[in-house]
Structure formats: C-alpha cells, structure tokens
Amino acid sequence: MCFIIIHQRKMKSKLFFLALFLIIPSLVYCTFRTKISGQILSAETDVAIAHARIEIIKTEEIILADEKGNFSIDIEQDNEPFEIHISSIGYKDKHFVFEAGVRYAVIPLESEPIIIPGITIKSTQDNVLTLAQSNISVMLPENANNLEIAELIVRHPDIIVKENAMGEQSIQLHGHESRHVTLMLDGLKLNNPSMNSFHAIPIEQIDHIEVITGNASSAAGDAAMGGVINFVTKKPIHDFSQDILITTGSWNNYSANLQTNLTTGKIKNLINIFGHKATNDFIYCNPLEEKDIRRTNNDITEGSISSKSTFELSKDLSSTLSFLLYKAEKGIPGQTTDYMWFSHARAHALKLDLKEQVRIQVNEYSHDVMLSFQQAESRYRNKIENPFYTYDSENRSRIFDALWQFDHIIGSCSSRAKVGFRHENYTYYDHLVPTQSIDLKIRNNVFASYESLIPFSLFKSSISIIPSLRIDKLMNDDAFLSSHLTIEVPRGPDKFQLSISGGNSYTMPEFTSLFWKGDSRVQGNPNLKPEQSLGGKTSVEWTSKYFSMKASASYNRIEDLIYWYRSAMGVWKPENLTDAELYGFSGTATWEPFEIVSLSLSGSKIVPINKTGSSDHHNKYLPHKPLHKFGTEVTVSPFPLECSFSLNTIGKQYDNFSNTVVVNGYTTCDVGISYSSKLSDNLRLNAFVGVKNIFDESYETSRNIPAPGRNFQCSLKLILQ
C-alpha cells in the first residue's frame, strides 16, 4: 500500500514538472507573439476583394483572404515592422508594411488591365467599344465622393468642359465640338437633341469611363468625328452593401446620394438615389462695369433615381434591366454677348432612360440583345417686360434603340459583329409664337458593323491588326460607310505598346440647324450636308514598376464644317462654311518614387486651322477652341490620409474667325485631403475636405461666361457591407 502511495506521489511530481515544461514555453511564446489583421478592398469601388493572395515576406508563407477580404496573421513581436505582399487577378500587386504597433489596416488595391490574347479587361468590367485596346483610355472615379462627372472627365488630357450662356456644360474632345463627340451609356448612344445627357448620370453609378480620341464612327456611328466617351455603370453585386454620401460646398451647395446593393433570390439589384441643390451665386469681376458683382439666377435643383437589376437564369444566360429618371430646374443666368443676367429666366429638364439587355454565353460565343428607350424634355422660359428677351419654348425627343451584338473568340483571334436600329424623333414648341414651332421630325437609321482582331508574329514580335467597318443607312437619305484600321504591338511582359490607326467618320446636321424657324433674325437651313472627316493617330505607351507614360499624335481633316453666321442682311443662318484641319499631340506620365508619393503630368496641344481656300479666314485658327491644356498633380498618401495638390492650365482661344477677339487662358490650383477609416467589421468611413481655385483666379471658359472663384467642398461617406 505504501509503495502504491509513494508511486502515485512520484507520478504527480512527474506530471507537475511535465505541465510546467509544457506551459512555461507556451506562456513565453504568447508573451512574444501578437496578431495583425486587415481587410483588402478595391481602391476604385471600396468593394472587398475575396481570396486575395497574401505572402509573408520573411517566412514565404502564403495565406488567402476570406470572402470579405479579411485576413489575420500571428507574428512574433520582434519581427516588427512586418512585411507582406498582396496579389489578386485584375489588380496591381502591392507591398505593404505593418509598422511597429500597427495591428489593423485597410489595404486598397488598384485595378490593372489583364491582357489575354484577343481580350482586354480594364477596371472591373470589359470594355464595350472596340477590340483595339490601344485606342481606349480608361478613367476610374478613384475619389468619386468628391467629384461631379465634369470634374472627373476633365482629368483626361484631351477633354475640356465649357459652359454656355444657358449655364449648361458642354464637352470638347481634342478640339472637337460637343456635336462631334458621341456620348454613350454602357455602349448605347446618349446624344440627345433636347438636353445635355451626361449631367444626368450620378457619379456614384460610374464604374469607369472609356474614351476614344479621334475618328470613331466605325464604333459608334453618327457624331463620332472627335471621339467617344462611354460611361460604364457599376454592376450589382451579390453581397449586401449600402453607401451614404453627403456633400456640402460654397454658395449653398448641398448634395446627398444613397446607393444600395441588395439580392432577392436570383436577382441582384443596385439602387441609387441622388439629390442636389445649389445657389451658385458667386462673385466675379465684370470687365464691362469694371467692378465685382454677384452672379444671380444661377441656382439648380436636381435629383435622380436609378436602378440596375441582373437576373441570372443560368450560368450562360442573364438579363439586366436598367432604369434612370432625372429631373432638374435651374436658373438661366444670361446671354453670351453681354453680362446681362435675367432674374426670371428658368430651365426645366426631364429625362427617362430604360434599357434591357439579355446575354447568352455559349463556350467562346456570346450574344447580347439590347433594347433601349430614352425620353427627354426641356423647357426654357423668361418672363420679362422687354419683349426682345421674352421666350417660352420646349424641346421634346424620344429615341428607341435595338442592338444585337455577337462576340466570338477562337484562340488568340476575336471578332465582334453588330446589327442595330435607331429611331429618333424631335419636336420644338414655341408657346409664345406657335408659327415658329418645329413639327415632329423623324430620323431612322439601320446599321451593321464588323470588327476583328488578328494577331501574328513579325520578326519575333507580336503584332495585331484590328480592322473595323460600319455602314449606316438613313431612311430616305444616303448610306454612310465608316472604316478604321489599327495596327498595334500589344502590351507584353516589357509593358510596351505601340499603335498606328486611321479612319473616317461623319456627323449628321442637328435638327435645330436644319429646321429652326426662329424669326426674321434667325433661320435654319434644311439643305445642310453631313460633316465628314478623315484622319489618323499614333500612340506609344510604356509602363515600369515606378513610372508609366503614354503619348499620342493625331491629325484630322474635316470637310463641310457647319457654323452659324450672320449674312449681309443681318440674318443668322447655319451653312457648311469651312474645311478644316485639327492636329496635335497629348500625353500623360506618372511617377511613383515612393510607396506613398505619386506625381502625374498631363497635357495636350491642338492646332485647329481653317483650310477653306476661298475664305478670308484661310489658315486662321478656328474659334472657341483652347489651344493647349496642361496639368500636374501630386498625391501623398500616408495611410489613412491622402493629400493632393493639382495645377491646371488652359490656353487661350479665339472668339471669331478673323482671330481678332481673344479669350485669355487661365491657371487654377486645387488642394484636398481625404481620410479613410474602418469603424467596425462592416462599416467604413471616408471623409474629404478640398479647396478649388485656391488662388481665386478670375477667368472665363467662354467669352463673357464667368467661372467661379475660390470655393470649398466637404464630403462624408459611410460604407456599410
């Protein structure tokens, strides 16, 4: 019995020392170890990146983030700072350092093009315009909570946004007027005779913007002599998310946006509600009166509701329904000929867009069938005692589009065929003088296009040839053939790309130019001919780890340009007055000398020359076209802050054909600082404070149209996932 007791005591002692042997190292181990964690998001959309690959630099161990982009790693404290390398398909690799004491971080990844033979993927969605990747530049709304559409697209070196006498914005693309630039929404044309279409799209709806500079009628048809701007909207996602954005700024400028991703059964829904109100009664220098005065009747109240719903019937069959309703009321501040502001002039706008798209994917074949309906109404009224300035007019237009698109990929070759129909009708009502109204006018267009990408090798170099052809047949009118050919050296491992392209385009006269009745002083011209162009472009692009650049040079010859002019009898009338040449160059360069520092430069120079030999204005500059644009932006991003400084210069422009009236160029500076923080596992906060035109530059985008001086903007965005 004693032996058993003694043996048990010895066993307990051994167990005790064994326990100490096991526990003490564990305690020591726990004492010198800790945990770091974080979440990986898309820098452009704030959407979680599922299953991103995370490599621990010191141990070469690899882990994967979960479906919501979250990860956690146990580390030894003496390993701080702690380095990881993150990669995910469709995004740039990122080297990230957890400094000593940092235990959690939200890590954004920037999207990066994926080059697959015959396919180019940029941003979160495929480009929908052309197979020639070198012809498209993609813009991402990286700080969309701080921008309007116009403020985003002017970052492109070839785009300038100007304001007209009605207080409405218009786009110039590499010197080409807005009527020569096709605006598209998800690949369908937006150009509308009744109103400015792009302003109705909420910036929060934009996934990315595709820009083609130069002749593009083979891709977009009518009105693409200067190029195409395609607004590609976000796709609904499966996970629930909700964004709330509130913005305020100078001159009683307030806006709010609510966006929700919601899945019901097999239907994914993206819903967006937007509202904006501003007085915009800024002070400007009036050179006619040589004093500072306040701009009045420049207010705006606008709002929209939009949705996008995707129903996946099967793996290879899906349907997407899109809806947009936009309504606005604004003041009309004045005329272009003088600084006369009207306190009673008002404009009203209403826009409705409906689109249904069905996609069928069968192996390497895909079919898209799209139906679209647009309705736009705008009304302009000025109630004033002076009958010369009194008006009450209304524009109405309805557009119906039907499109079938077929994409085919065989190995490294790909092709795209389209067949479509477009119906436009337009009516103008003059409520004061009904005899000056324009009765219902209709334009029907049937078109077919084909584009292919053919790769081959030449002297051990990969080269692609991308020919495209489109024929448009207008009912009761001529047929127009548009073509384009691109030869490019695709971007390979050395990140170098070179392309040469050329083509022709056309632009039909606007309804108002054809049929405007006006009065004895202003008349339309039903005998106008379409404007036509022929030109070419070459571009080069190179990318390295810390530096990237892209440069291009272009030439475009335009015949039968339409301009309004005053005859010897004092009557304003449009005519095919001018032949012209527009040539120039543009480029961008970005340098990232450090992980948190980025410097970008951009610029363009155009030479728009009148080439009408019989004109007194031969070899003079065309009017209303700024001759150059240069910009610089410096960004410093010590997480969680991002500080930016930008400097933008717009060159002079001439206001008449004889080049005797000059609108001076100008330079503006903007600064901003943003802050990002994760409040909880499902809630993130973005905040922004910025100052535009910090040096209070006084300038005009068009003659006698004053631009705002120094102004402030603040925004707050909550993201719930």
NORWO-V67347 format. One record per residue. N is the residue number from 1. PSI is psi in radians with two decimals (999 if undefined). BURIAL is 1 if it has 9 or more other ideal C-beta (glycine too) atoms within 8 Angstrom, else 0. D_LAST is the distance of its C-alpha to the last C-alpha in Angstrom with 1 decimal. Layout:
n: <N/N>
psi: <PSI/PSI>
burial: <BURIAL/BURIAL>
d_last: <D_LAST/D_LAST>
This chain:
n: <1/2/3/4/5/6/7/8/9/10/11/12/13/14/15/16/17/18/19/20/21/22/23/24/25/26/27/28/29/30/31/32/33/34/35/36/37/38/39/40/41/42/43/44/45/46/47/48/49/50/51/52/53/54/55/56/57/58/59/60/61/62/63/64/65/66/67/68/69/70/71/72/73/74/75/76/77/78/79/80/81/82/83/84/85/86/87/88/89/90/91/92/93/94/95/96/97/98/99/100/101/102/103/104/105/106/107/108/109/110/111/112/113/114/115/116/117/118/119/120/121/122/123/124/125/126/127/128/129/130/131/132/133/134/135/136/137/138/139/140/141/142/143/144/145/146/147/148/149/150/151/152/153/154/155/156/157/158/159/160/161/162/163/164/165/166/167/168/169/170/171/172/173/174/175/176/177/178/179/180/181/182/183/184/185/186/187/188/189/190/191/192/193/194/195/196/197/198/199/200/201/202/203/204/205/206/207/208/209/210/211/212/213/214/215/216/217/218/219/220/221/222/223/224/225/226/227/228/229/230/231/232/233/234/235/236/237/238/239/240/241/242/243/244/245/246/247/248/249/250/251/252/253/254/255/256/257/258/259/260/261/262/263/264/265/266/267/268/269/270/271/272/273/274/275/276/277/278/279/280/281/282/283/284/285/286/287/288/289/290/291/292/293/294/295/296/297/298/299/300/301/302/303/304/305/306/307/308/309/310/311/312/313/314/315/316/317/318/319/320/321/322/323/324/325/326/327/328/329/330/331/332/333/334/335/336/337/338/339/340/341/342/343/344/345/346/347/348/349/350/351/352/353/354/355/356/357/358/359/360/361/362/363/364/365/366/367/368/369/370/371/372/373/374/375/376/377/378/379/380/381/382/383/384/385/386/387/388/389/390/391/392/393/394/395/396/397/398/399/400/401/402/403/404/405/406/407/408/409/410/411/412/413/414/415/416/417/418/419/420/421/422/423/424/425/426/427/428/429/430/431/432/433/434/435/436/437/438/439/440/441/442/443/444/445/446/447/448/449/450/451/452/453/454/455/456/457/458/459/460/461/462/463/464/465/466/467/468/469/470/471/472/473/474/475/476/477/478/479/480/481/482/483/484/485/486/487/488/489/490/491/492/493/494/495/496/497/498/499/500/501/502/503/504/505/506/507/508/509/510/511/512/513/514/515/516/517/518/519/520/521/522/523/524/525/526/527/528/529/530/531/532/533/534/535/536/537/538/539/540/541/542/543/544/545/546/547/548/549/550/551/552/553/554/555/556/557/558/559/560/561/562/563/564/565/566/567/568/569/570/571/572/573/574/575/576/577/578/579/580/581/582/583/584/585/586/587/588/589/590/591/592/593/594/595/596/597/598/599/600/601/602/603/604/605/606/607/608/609/610/611/612/613/614/615/616/617/618/619/620/621/622/623/624/625/626/627/628/629/630/631/632/633/634/635/636/637/638/639/640/641/642/643/644/645/646/647/648/649/650/651/652/653/654/655/656/657/658/659/660/661/662/663/664/665/666/667/668/669/670/671/672/673/674/675/676/677/678/679/680/681/682/683/684/685/686/687/688/689/690/691/692/693/694/695/696/697/698/699/700/701/702/703/704/705/706/707/708/709/710/711/712/713/714/715/716/717/718/719/720/721>
psi: <-0.77/-0.64/-0.71/-0.75/-0.78/-0.72/-0.71/-0.71/-0.71/-0.67/-0.74/-0.70/-0.73/-0.72/-0.67/-0.85/-0.57/-0.71/-0.77/-0.67/-0.60/-0.66/-0.77/-0.82/-0.61/-0.71/-0.73/-0.73/-0.80/-0.58/-0.60/0.27/2.68/3.14/2.35/2.66/2.99/-3.07/2.45/2.16/2.81/2.25/-0.45/-0.61/-0.11/0.28/2.42/2.46/1.88/2.47/0.60/2.55/2.20/2.07/2.21/2.04/-0.79/-0.70/-0.16/0.31/2.52/2.29/2.92/2.46/2.77/-2.98/-0.42/0.26/0.10/2.60/2.79/2.55/2.31/2.27/2.82/2.39/-0.54/0.01/-0.06/2.49/2.73/2.23/2.43/2.76/2.19/2.39/2.60/2.49/2.26/0.03/2.68/2.44/2.63/2.30/2.15/2.46/2.15/1.88/2.85/2.26/-0.25/2.19/-0.24/2.50/2.49/2.13/1.92/2.44/2.36/2.47/2.67/2.41/2.50/2.16/1.96/2.43/2.10/-0.16/2.44/2.21/2.15/2.47/-2.63/-0.06/2.75/2.62/2.57/0.05/-0.87/2.73/-0.24/1.70/-0.52/-0.30/-0.17/2.31/2.44/2.28/2.32/2.35/1.27/-0.59/0.96/-0.46/-0.14/0.11/2.73/2.95/-0.82/-0.67/-0.42/-0.86/-0.40/-0.12/-0.33/2.35/-0.35/-0.04/2.31/2.34/2.18/2.82/2.42/-3.06/-0.41/0.03/0.25/2.60/2.53/2.73/2.39/2.32/1.88/0.80/-0.08/2.38/2.88/-0.53/-0.21/0.15/2.14/2.17/2.36/2.67/1.96/0.70/-0.04/2.45/2.39/-0.36/2.22/2.29/-0.17/-0.38/2.92/2.00/-0.64/-0.44/-0.32/-0.16/2.10/2.38/-0.51/-0.28/-0.24/2.21/-0.87/2.96/2.26/2.33/2.20/2.21/2.27/-3.09/2.18/0.41/-0.43/-0.35/-0.54/-0.11/-2.51/2.55/0.57/0.53/-0.61/-0.33/-2.96/2.44/2.00/2.05/1.98/2.10/2.83/2.64/2.54/2.55/2.84/-0.69/2.60/2.39/2.71/2.26/2.37/2.12/2.22/2.25/2.47/2.67/-3.02/2.75/0.81/0.82/1.96/2.47/2.74/2.53/2.31/2.17/2.32/2.30/2.18/2.28/2.24/1.83/-2.15/0.09/2.13/2.25/2.40/2.04/2.34/2.28/2.25/2.47/2.51/2.40/2.35/2.57/-0.74/0.59/1.09/2.82/2.38/2.87/2.08/1.85/-0.39/-0.71/-0.10/0.83/2.87/2.26/2.88/2.31/2.19/2.92/0.72/0.36/2.88/2.45/2.11/2.75/2.77/2.73/2.31/2.73/2.73/2.08/2.26/2.21/1.95/1.75/-0.61/-3.08/-0.57/0.06/2.17/2.72/2.36/2.19/2.19/2.56/2.41/2.23/2.13/2.42/2.46/2.65/2.34/2.82/2.66/1.88/-0.31/-2.88/2.89/-0.30/-0.26/3.00/1.10/1.89/2.39/2.22/-0.21/-0.02/2.22/2.64/2.44/2.45/2.51/2.29/2.35/2.21/2.33/2.38/2.36/2.26/2.26/2.23/2.29/2.14/2.10/1.76/-2.07/0.10/2.50/2.43/2.33/2.23/2.14/2.33/2.35/2.49/2.29/2.39/2.29/2.42/2.41/2.46/2.37/2.18/2.45/1.89/1.84/2.66/-0.58/1.95/-0.38/-0.51/0.09/2.35/2.75/1.66/2.79/2.36/2.39/2.40/2.59/2.38/2.32/2.26/2.44/2.27/2.36/2.24/2.33/2.11/2.41/2.29/2.17/1.88/-2.12/0.03/2.58/2.75/2.79/2.21/2.50/2.48/2.30/2.95/2.41/2.26/2.22/2.38/2.59/2.41/2.41/2.22/2.24/1.84/-0.29/-0.70/1.51/-0.48/-0.29/0.03/2.73/2.08/2.96/2.16/2.42/2.43/2.06/2.42/2.22/2.35/2.78/2.47/2.74/2.37/2.46/2.67/2.08/1.85/2.61/2.99/2.44/2.04/0.79/0.29/2.46/2.28/2.51/2.41/2.22/1.61/2.57/2.56/2.42/2.41/2.25/2.20/1.95/2.27/2.37/0.48/-3.04/2.92/2.56/2.27/2.15/2.39/2.79/2.47/2.23/2.29/2.09/2.60/1.84/2.68/2.17/-2.74/-0.50/0.00/0.49/2.45/2.39/2.45/2.63/2.28/2.80/2.74/-3.11/2.75/3.01/2.78/2.17/2.58/2.55/2.68/-0.75/-0.61/-0.57/-0.76/0.07/2.21/-0.67/-2.19/-2.77/-0.27/-0.37/2.22/2.53/3.12/1.77/-0.10/0.23/2.51/2.70/2.53/2.48/2.64/2.76/2.26/-3.14/2.93/2.49/2.49/2.68/2.47/2.40/2.39/2.34/-3.01/-0.70/-0.13/2.46/2.61/2.67/2.31/2.58/2.68/2.46/2.76/2.38/2.22/2.14/2.32/2.55/0.71/2.39/2.23/2.55/2.38/2.81/2.13/3.07/-0.40/0.02/0.27/2.24/2.29/2.49/2.51/2.74/1.42/-0.57/2.51/2.57/2.80/2.31/2.05/2.79/-2.90/2.83/2.83/2.82/2.65/2.41/2.32/2.26/1.46/-0.47/2.90/-0.57/0.09/2.31/2.36/2.21/2.48/2.49/2.72/2.85/2.66/2.22/2.65/1.65/1.87/2.34/2.13/0.44/1.87/-0.56/0.01/2.61/-0.27/0.29/2.32/0.24/2.80/2.48/2.55/2.83/0.48/1.84/2.37/-0.30/2.87/2.26/2.51/2.61/2.41/2.30/2.25/2.27/2.20/1.21/1.79/2.33/0.34/2.74/2.09/2.40/2.57/2.24/2.54/2.17/2.29/2.25/2.29/3.06/2.84/2.71/2.56/-0.01/2.91/-0.53/-0.06/0.57/-0.28/2.18/2.35/2.04/2.64/3.10/2.84/2.30/2.67/2.39/2.52/2.67/2.73/2.31/2.70/2.38/2.34/2.47/1.96/-0.55/-3.07/-0.52/0.06/2.26/2.58/2.29/2.31/2.60/2.45/2.26/2.76/2.15/2.57/0.99/-0.49/0.21/0.83/2.35/2.11/2.98/2.35/-0.48/2.82/2.26/0.32/1.71/2.55/2.74/2.64/-2.61/2.32/2.78/2.70/2.38/2.51/2.68/2.22/2.22/2.28/2.01/2.19/999>
burial: <0/0/0/0/0/0/0/0/0/0/0/0/0/0/0/0/0/0/0/0/0/0/0/0/0/0/0/0/0/0/0/0/1/0/1/1/1/1/1/1/1/1/0/1/0/0/0/1/1/1/1/1/1/1/1/1/0/0/0/0/0/0/0/1/1/1/0/1/1/1/1/0/1/0/1/0/0/0/0/1/0/1/1/1/1/1/1/1/0/0/1/0/0/1/1/1/0/1/0/0/0/0/0/0/1/1/1/0/1/0/1/0/1/1/1/0/0/1/1/1/1/1/1/1/1/0/1/1/1/1/1/1/1/1/1/1/0/1/1/1/1/0/1/1/1/1/1/0/1/1/0/1/1/1/0/1/1/1/1/1/1/1/1/1/1/0/1/0/1/1/1/1/1/1/1/1/1/0/0/1/1/1/1/1/1/1/0/1/1/1/1/1/1/1/1/0/1/1/1/1/1/1/1/1/1/1/1/1/1/1/1/1/1/1/1/1/1/1/1/1/1/1/1/1/1/1/1/1/1/1/1/1/1/1/1/1/1/0/1/0/1/1/1/1/1/1/1/1/1/1/1/0/1/1/1/1/1/1/1/1/1/0/1/0/0/0/1/1/1/1/1/1/1/1/1/1/1/1/0/1/1/1/0/1/0/1/0/0/0/0/0/0/0/0/1/1/1/1/1/1/1/1/1/1/1/1/1/1/1/1/1/1/0/0/0/0/1/1/1/1/1/1/1/1/1/1/1/1/1/1/1/1/1/1/0/0/0/0/1/0/1/1/0/0/1/1/1/1/1/1/1/1/1/1/1/1/1/1/1/1/1/0/0/0/1/1/1/1/1/1/1/1/1/1/1/1/1/1/1/1/1/1/0/1/0/0/0/0/0/1/1/1/1/1/1/1/1/1/1/1/1/1/1/1/1/1/1/1/1/0/0/0/1/1/1/1/1/1/0/1/1/1/1/1/1/1/1/1/1/1/0/0/0/0/0/0/1/1/0/0/1/0/1/1/1/1/1/1/1/1/1/1/1/1/1/0/0/0/0/0/0/1/1/1/1/1/1/1/1/1/1/1/0/1/0/0/0/0/0/1/0/1/1/1/1/1/1/1/1/1/1/0/0/0/1/1/1/1/1/1/1/1/1/1/1/1/1/1/1/0/1/1/1/1/1/1/1/1/0/0/0/0/1/1/1/0/0/1/0/1/1/1/1/1/1/1/1/1/1/1/1/1/1/0/0/0/1/1/1/1/1/1/1/1/1/1/1/1/0/1/1/1/0/0/1/0/0/0/0/0/1/1/1/1/1/1/1/1/1/1/1/1/1/1/1/1/1/1/1/1/1/1/0/0/0/0/1/1/1/1/1/1/1/1/1/1/1/1/1/1/1/1/0/0/1/0/1/1/0/1/1/1/1/1/1/1/1/1/1/1/1/1/1/1/1/1/1/0/0/0/1/1/1/1/1/1/1/1/1/1/1/1/1/1/1/0/1/0/1/0/0/0/1/0/1/1/1/1/1/1/1/1/1/1/1/1/0/1/0/0/0/0/1/1/1/1/1/1/1/1/1/1/1/1/0/0/1/0/1/1/1/1/0/1/1/1/1/1/1/1/1/1/1/1/1/1/1/1/1/1/1>
d_last: <68.4/68.4/67.4/64.4/63.3/63.8/61.9/58.9/58.9/58.9/56.0/54.0/54.8/53.7/50.4/49.9/50.5/48.3/45.4/46.0/46.1/42.7/40.9/42.1/40.7/37.4/37.4/38.4/35.8/33.0/34.5/34.1/30.7/27.2/23.6/21.3/17.7/14.9/12.1/13.1/11.5/13.3/15.3/15.6/12.3/9.7/8.5/8.7/12.4/13.2/16.7/17.8/21.3/22.0/25.7/27.1/30.0/32.5/32.5/31.3/29.1/26.2/22.9/19.8/16.1/14.2/12.0/8.8/11.4/12.3/16.1/18.8/22.6/25.6/28.1/31.5/31.6/34.6/32.5/30.7/29.8/27.8/27.2/25.0/24.9/21.8/22.1/20.4/21.9/21.5/20.7/23.2/24.1/23.3/25.4/23.6/25.5/24.4/27.1/28.9/27.0/23.5/21.4/17.8/16.6/13.9/15.8/15.5/17.6/19.5/20.2/23.8/26.1/27.1/30.7/31.9/35.4/35.3/31.5/29.6/25.8/24.4/20.8/18.4/21.1/24.9/27.2/28.9/32.0/34.3/34.9/36.4/33.6/35.9/36.2/32.5/30.7/26.9/25.1/21.4/19.8/18.8/18.7/18.2/17.2/20.8/22.6/24.3/25.2/28.7/27.7/25.7/28.5/31.2/29.9/31.7/35.3/36.9/35.1/36.5/35.3/38.2/38.8/41.6/43.8/41.6/38.7/36.8/35.4/36.7/36.0/38.6/38.0/40.6/43.1/42.7/42.4/39.5/41.6/41.9/38.1/36.2/32.7/30.5/27.2/25.9/29.5/31.3/33.5/32.6/36.0/37.2/40.6/39.4/36.6/34.5/31.7/29.2/28.6/27.0/23.9/20.9/19.9/16.2/17.2/18.9/18.0/21.4/25.0/28.0/31.4/34.8/37.7/41.2/42.6/40.0/41.7/41.8/37.9/37.5/41.0/42.4/41.6/40.3/43.2/41.1/38.0/34.7/31.3/28.6/25.2/22.8/19.7/16.2/15.9/13.5/11.2/11.2/7.6/6.1/4.3/6.5/8.7/11.8/14.7/18.0/21.0/24.6/27.8/31.5/33.7/31.4/28.6/25.4/22.5/19.1/16.5/13.7/11.8/9.9/9.3/10.8/13.0/16.3/18.5/19.3/18.2/15.0/14.7/13.7/14.9/15.9/18.0/20.0/22.8/25.2/28.5/30.9/34.5/35.2/38.6/39.1/42.5/44.2/47.7/49.9/52.6/54.9/55.2/54.6/52.3/48.7/47.5/44.3/42.9/42.6/41.3/38.4/35.6/32.8/30.6/28.2/25.2/23.6/21.4/20.4/18.7/18.6/18.7/19.5/21.4/22.3/25.6/26.3/25.7/28.1/27.7/24.9/25.0/23.0/23.7/23.0/23.9/24.4/26.4/27.4/29.9/31.5/34.6/36.0/39.2/41.6/42.9/46.1/48.2/48.5/52.2/52.1/50.0/50.5/47.4/47.5/46.2/46.1/44.8/41.5/39.4/37.2/34.9/33.1/31.4/30.1/28.8/28.3/27.8/27.9/27.6/28.6/28.3/30.5/30.4/33.5/33.9/34.7/35.0/32.4/33.2/31.3/32.7/31.4/32.6/31.9/33.3/33.2/35.0/35.5/37.7/38.8/41.5/43.3/45.6/47.8/50.1/52.8/56.5/57.3/57.6/57.1/53.4/52.7/50.5/48.4/47.1/44.3/42.8/41.4/40.2/38.8/37.7/37.2/36.2/36.6/35.8/36.2/35.0/36.1/34.9/36.8/36.5/39.4/39.2/38.8/40.0/37.9/38.8/37.4/39.3/38.6/40.6/39.7/41.1/40.3/41.9/42.0/43.8/44.4/46.3/47.3/48.7/50.9/51.1/53.9/56.1/55.3/57.8/55.5/52.6/51.6/51.8/49.2/49.0/47.5/46.6/45.9/45.0/44.9/43.8/43.4/42.2/42.1/40.7/41.0/40.2/43.2/42.9/46.1/47.6/50.3/51.9/49.2/46.5/43.8/44.2/42.5/44.2/42.1/44.3/43.1/45.1/44.5/46.9/46.4/48.9/49.1/50.9/54.3/53.8/53.9/51.8/49.9/49.3/46.7/46.4/44.7/45.3/43.2/44.4/41.9/41.8/38.2/36.1/36.9/36.6/38.4/35.7/38.6/38.7/41.6/42.2/44.9/44.4/46.3/46.5/47.6/45.9/46.9/45.9/47.3/48.6/46.4/47.5/48.4/50.6/52.4/53.0/52.7/55.7/55.1/58.5/61.7/59.8/56.8/57.1/55.1/56.6/56.3/58.1/55.3/54.7/51.3/50.4/50.4/49.4/49.9/48.4/47.0/44.5/44.2/41.3/40.6/37.4/37.2/34.4/34.7/32.6/32.9/34.4/33.9/36.0/36.7/39.9/41.5/44.7/45.4/48.3/48.5/51.6/51.2/54.1/54.7/52.1/52.0/52.7/53.8/57.1/59.8/63.1/66.6/66.6/63.5/61.3/57.7/57.0/54.8/56.7/56.1/57.5/56.3/55.8/53.6/52.2/48.8/48.4/46.5/44.0/40.4/38.4/35.4/35.3/32.6/33.5/31.3/33.9/31.5/27.9/26.8/29.4/29.5/32.4/32.6/35.6/36.0/38.9/41.0/44.6/46.1/49.8/50.1/53.8/55.9/58.1/60.2/63.7/65.5/63.5/64.4/60.9/61.1/59.2/57.6/53.8/51.9/50.7/47.2/45.8/44.7/46.4/43.9/40.4/39.3/36.1/35.1/31.7/31.2/27.8/27.5/24.2/24.7/21.1/19.3/21.6/22.7/26.0/27.7/31.1/32.4/35.9/36.7/40.2/41.4/45.0/47.7/48.4/51.5/51.7/54.7/56.4/59.3/56.8/58.6/55.6/52.8/49.3/48.7/45.7/43.3/40.9/37.8/35.6/32.0/30.1/26.5/24.3/20.6/18.6/15.2/13.9/11.2/11.7/10.1/8.4/4.9/6.4/8.4/11.6/13.9/17.4/20.5/24.2/26.8/30.4/31.9/35.6/36.0/39.8/40.1/41.8/43.7/43.4/43.5/41.5/44.4/47.8/47.8/44.1/42.9/39.5/37.6/38.4/36.3/33.1/29.9/26.2/23.3/19.7/16.6/13.0/9.9/6.5/3.8/0.0>
